[in-house]
């Protein structure tokens, strides 16, 4: 495992990487761009720790399984155990940091599986499917409804979203997740992607930002 939790100042976070819990269609415009219905409750899936790679320095994508789409997301690092639908203060106390991640998706594979009514983990949970940045400490974020997220590819702004547009905001989302299965220190929650997703290709240059908090350059190797 090449990825290790760290803060943007280089300080290492002393708990191991856990699972990555993702939410699908948490931005209405993204659901619409893929012709998917807007869900009435969070649509959850999990990426294993083996899917996580370091965003910085570049990452590889599969070249033999159809198009690989980027989905840029606000990532929330969990630093204390959470279970059984905790209250807001307990959730806030358990959030260790915020970062930015790519939920890489084998879009053609996913479409085929969905058409057959099959689970689509192999389209979302493959090795390298979650390039993940270092984290900004949680106390750097004053308002959870005030977090922006942007992706620029080869100098072109492709995604420009904001946490206030989430269908299920960060605290209710984490409460919902922990009501179904426990979150542990080292787990990461990906909070959904705004509209503008599309394919990546070898050599693409990426800039991922939480504006005002952090920015990371990366590329497709």
Buried (B, 14 or more C-beta within 10 A) or exposed (E): EEBEBBBBEEEEBEBEBBBBBBBBBBBBEBBEBBEEEEBEEBBBBBBBBBBBBBBBEBBEBBEEBBBBBBBBBBBBBBBBBBEEBBEEEBBBBBBBBBBBBBBBBBBBBBBBBEEEEEEBBBBBBBEBBBBBBBBBBBEBBEEBEEBBBBBBBEEEEBBBBBBEBBBBBBBBBBBBBBEEEEBBBBBBBBBBBBBBBBBBEEEBEBBBBBEEBBBBEBBBE
